Amino acid sequence: MAHVVVLGAGLGGSIMAYELREQLRPEDRITVVTRDPLYHFVPSNPWVAVNWRQRRDITIDLAPVMARKGIDFRPVAAEALDPGARRLTLADGSTVDYDYLVIATGPELAFDEIEGFGPHGGHTQSVCHVDHAEQAQAAVEKLIADPGPVVVGAVQGASCFGPAYEFLFVLETALRRARVRDRVPMTYVTPEPYVGHMGLDGVGDTRGLLESAMRERHVKWITSARVRKVAETAMTVEEVAEDGSVKATHELPFAFSMMIPGFRGIRPLMGLEGLVNPRGFVIVDEHQRNPRYPEIFGIGVCVAIPPVSPTPVPCGVPKTGFMIESMVTATAHNIGALVRGREPGRRGTWNAVCLADFGDTGVAFIAQPQIPPRNVNWSSEGKWVHMAKVGFEKYFMRKIGKGQSEPFYESLALRVLGLDKLKDSAPE
């Protein structure tokens, strides 16, 4: 009998547990360790921030779902990891030993790296967590009651630009509906070298589509931007040239600001040599397996991926939903092979499918694989994207609530679209 522990129960961790249940033997145990007993659908956080959703609409109590699947569920934060002993120490002082560990924690949000930044004692809002989105909702209501300048975007070291673009356009739509858009100058600030870079050197014509959308909506932008500090009503932003020099400094006044922070690994993993890089992200090979500790796997945002190409201001590589799901499927198959005495042979495709909602329209893109060069490099804009995003939210929440990873009809649809989660590899 093998004991597999999944650390984290967000998008990657919850589905990881479900797929492991399908791939492991009946006698194998699965334990999920997470600091939050509730799953919340992160892509809907921009809607929460403008009061189009409430917390109850996008959360699921995981305990009964895990119980139905025969999965042990420990809603206690991890305090420390001893990879040599194969042991997790939890915040309540208890320990969990494992034969295999899947790290699916997501990132720690590095608000503290910039003076005056973030929702915890700083002056900017966030949509990275439902708690932050609820706090932003109150700030948006205040903005509508007393309009003023808005600054939205991401800071240096961010690796998830989609939510920044989404929130920019969702907020713009909400302001138009409230009839105050004419009193709200809007500026998009990003470390990306150009609008639509996304940490991926663009996908299809994301540059043209997003620049056009901003011009149409009278949104200004500053690229290759480094945020130096944030005061209560103003942000200091340096515009960086290709050689790394500062070519301009901007003092941007704001009545409201939402900025995506830089990411780093969680504290219990920091400094574990061979397991994580200096930023705390988990080092994995092509099978999602750590080279030094082969019983440890990493999936999702916590995984270390080198930048696509150097940029004047650091931009991380995003880990989109479908890309994470491909990591999950590869990992589940590989651990399933290991417990049966076989070597792992599955590799995720790391394909990316993204629906970026703009409130009443949106942009979709497919990148196969996510990291260039690509076999498919496509993007498109239309009202259909907004409707597709709403439909996907309902579908995915239902899937998590039922304890399903990939129903047969989803597999069929993906095959029809030519979207695969696994690369061709040796049979198990």
N, C-alpha and C positions, 0 to 999 in steps of 0.2 A: 504494500500500500504506500502511495506517495501522498505527501501533503503539499499542496500548491497554495501559496498566499498571494493575493492580489492587493497591492497597496494603492488605494485610491478607488473611488467609485463615481467618477464623472463619466463623460461620454465613453472614453476608452475603457476605464476600469469596470464599469457595469456590464458592458457588452463582452469584455474579456471573461468575466465570471460565467456569463451565459454560454459562451462558445467553449470554454474549458469543460463545462458540464457535459457538452456533447462529445468532446474529443477524448476525455479521460475514461479510465475504466470505472465500473460501478463502485469498486472498493476504494478508489482514490478520494481524498478529502480536498475541499476547496474552502478557504477562509478569505473573506474580504475585510480589510481593515481600512477605515475611512474616518476622518474627523467629522463628517457631516452625514447624518442618517438620511438626509433628503437629497434625491437627485434633482438638479434643476437644469433646465434646457438653456444653456448659455446663449445660443444664437438669438433667443427672444429678449435678452436683456435690454437692447435698445428700445424695444416696444414698451417694456416696463418703465423705462426712464421718461417716456412721454405719455404715460398713463393709458396706453393702448392694451396693456396686459397688467395683471396683478400677480403677486407671488404665487398665490394658490393655483393660478392657471398654468404655471410652468414647473411645478414641483411634484415629485412622487416620493412617497414613503417607501424606501427600499427594503425595509426589514421583512414585511410579509411576502414580498416578491422573492427575496432570497430564500426565505423559509420554504416556499413552495418548490423551489428548485433544489432543495437539499444542500444549500450553501450556508456555511457558518458566517455570521455577520457581526463584526465588532466595530461599532460606531465610536471609536476612541482614536484620538490623534496619535501618530507615531512620534516617539521622542528620540529614538536612536536606532541605528542599524549596525549590527556587527556581522559583516559578510563572512568573516572567517568562521564564526560560530554558527552561521545561518540562523540568526536570531534577531527579531524585532523587539525593542522595548517600547511599550506604550506609555502615554501620559499618565495613566492611572497606576503605573508601576508594574503592571503585568507584562509578561513576555509571550511571544509567539514564535515557535521554531518552525522551520520550513525545509522541505527538500528542494523546492523551486519557488522563486519569488518573481513576480511580475510587478515592476514599478510603473504605476500609471497615475502619478500624483498630480500631473499638471505642474505649473510653475509657481514659484513665489513671486509676488508682485513687488518690484523694487521701487516703491514710491520714495523711499528714504534717500535715494541717490541724487535727488535734486531738491534744493532748498525751496520750501513752501509748496511742495508738490503733493497731490493726492488728496483723497477724501478723509484721511485720518490726521486731522490737525493741519492740513494744507488748504489750498484754495482752489483746487481743481476737482472735478468729478470723474467717475469711472463707470464703465459698464461691464467690467470683467467678472463681477459676481452679482448675484441678485440683491445682496445687501447694498452694494454700491449703487445699483440701478434704482433701488427704492429711495436712496438718499438723493440721487440725481433728479428723481421725479419731483421732489419738493423744490429743488433748485430751478427746474424748468417752470414749474407753476409760478415761482417768484419772478422769473424772467418774463413770462407772459404778462404778469400784472404790472411789471415795471421794465419795459424793454430797454435793451442796450446792446453793446457789441458782444459777439460770440467768437471764441477761439476753440476749434475742434481739431483733433489730430492725434499724433503719436510722438513720443520722444525717442531720443537716441537709444539704441539697443532693443527697441520694440521688435517683436517678430510676429505680430498679428494685426495686420493693417485693415483687414476686411471690416471688423466692427467699427473702426474709426470712420471709414467711408460710409458705412451703413448709418451710423448715428448722425453724421453730418446731414445726410439727405433726409432721414426720418425726422430729425429736428426741424429742418427747413420746411418740410411738408406740414408738420404740426404748427409751426409759426404762421404759415400761410392760412391754414384752416382757422387759426385764432385771430386772423386779420391784424397781425402785428409785424409781419415779415418786413414791411416797409420801414420799420424803425429798428431793425436789427442787422447791422453790418456783420458779415460772416467771413472768417478767414480760416483756411485749412493749413495746418503746420505739420510738417512731416520730415523725418530724416531721409526719406526716399529721394534718390537723385532726380526723379521726375514723377509726376502724378500718374498713378497706375502701375508703378514698379512692383508694389506689393511684396517686396522682399524676394521676388521671383524673376526679376528682369522683365516683368510684364507677361501677360498671357493673351495671345491674340492681339486685339486692338484695345486693350484696357486703357492704354494711355489716351488714345483719341476719344474713347467713349467717356471716360471720367473727366477729362479736360472739357469736353463739350458740355457734359452735364453741369459742371461747375460754372462755365460761362453762361449757360442758359439760365442758371439760378442766381447769377450775380454773386458768386462766391470767389473771393481772392485766395491765392495760395502762395506758400513759401516752401520750397523744397530744399533738400540738403540742409535742413535746419537742426540746430542744436539748442535745446532749451537750457539756459544757464540758471535761471531762478524764477520763482513765481511769487509775486506779492499779492495782496488781497484783491487788487483790481487791475493788475498789469502783469504781463509776462515778458521776460527778457529773452529774446531769441537771436542767435547768431546764424547768419546765412554763410555757409562754408563753400569755398571754391574747390575745384577738383584737386588742387595741390594741398588741400588741408588748411589753407589760410582763411581767415575770416574776411569776407568781402563786404559784409554789411551787418549792422546790429539793429534789431527792431525792438522797440518798446510797444507791445500790443496791449491796449486797454481792453478789458472785458468785464461784462456783467455776469457772464456765465462761460465756463470752460470745461470741456471733457477731453481728457488726453489719455491715450493708452500708455501704460508704463513700460519700462524695460522688464524683461523676464530674467529670472535666475532659478537655479534648483532650490529645492526645499532644504531647510536647515539640517534635518537629520542626515542628509546625504553629503553635505558640504565637507570637503577635505578628505573624502575617502579615495585615496590614491588608486588609480586603475579602474575605479568604478565610474567616477565623474570627471568632467573637465574642470578647469579653474572656475568656470561660471556655475558649476554645480549640476550640469546636464549629464544624463546617463550616456555612457559610451556603449554603442552596440555595433555588432557586425551585420552582415547582410541577412542574417536570420533573426535579428532583434536580440541577439545574445551578447552579454558582456564578455570580452576576451579574457579578462583576468578571473572573473567569477562566472564560469559558464552555467551555473545554476540560476543566474539572475538574468532576467530579460527586461527590456524597457520599451514602452510604447507611448505614443502621444507627444504632448508638448514638452514633456520632461526629457526627451531624447536629444542628444547632441547632433546637430546637422551643420556642417560648415556653410558659410554664406555662398550664395550662387556666384557672386563676383564681388571684388572689393568696391566699396562705395565711400565717398568723402566722409560721410557720417555713418556709423555702424547701423546696419539693418539686419535683423535676424530673418531666418527662413520660417515661414508659417507652417504649421501642421494642421491642415484642413481636415474636416470630418471624414471624408471618404478615404483620405490618406491614412488617417488613424485607424479606420476600420480595416484597411488592408494590413496594417501592422498587427492588429488584433488577430485576424484570421491566420496569418503566418505563424504567430506565436502560439496560438492554440494548437495548431497542427504539429508544430515542432516539439512542444512539451508532451503532446500525446504520443509522439514517436519516442521520446526519451524514456517515458515511464514503461514503454514496452521493449526497451533495450536497443532501440535503433537510433541512428544519428539524425539530427534535424536536417531537412532538405528544402523547406519552404521559404520563399522570399515574397514579401509584399511588393505589389506593383508601385506603391506610392503615387498612384494616380490621384488627381485632384478634381473634384466637382464642386463648384461654389455657386450659391444663389445669394447675391448681395441685394437686399431690399432697400429701396429708396422711399418707401412710404406709399407711393402710388404707382411706381414703376420699379425698375431695377436692372442690374447687370448680372449675367450668368457667364461662367467660363468653365471650360474643360481643359485640363493639362495632363497629357499622358506621355511620360510621367510628369510629376510636379516639377522636378528639377530638370532644367534644359540640358542638352537638346531633347526635343520632344517628337513623338510620333503624331500627336494631335495637339494643336495649339489654337483654340477656338474661343471666341467670346461674342456675346450678343446682348442687346438691350431691348426691353419692352415691358409693357404692363403685365404680361404673362409671368414675369419673374416674381413680381409681388405675390400673385396668386399661388404660384408654385411654392414659394417660401411658407406661406400660410398653411398650405396643404402638407408640406413636409413636416412642419412643427407638429401638427395633429397626428400624423402617421408615426413620427419618431417617438412621441410621448406615449402613444398607445403601445408601441413595440417594447419600450422600456418597462411599462407597467405590466405587460403580459410576460415579461421575462424571456423575450425572443431576441435573437441576434439578427438572423436573416431568414425570414419566411420564404417559402419556395417561390411565391409570386414576386418577391423582390429579386431573388436570384435570376428568375426568368427575365424580368425587366432589364436587369443589368446586362445580361447576355445579349439581349436584343439591341441595347445601346452600345455594345462593344466595350463595356467597362468590366475589367477583371480586377479582383483583389489579390490574386496570386500569380506570380510569374511561372512560366513553364519550368519545372524542375524534376529531379529524379523522383520516381514514385516512392511512397513511404512503405 
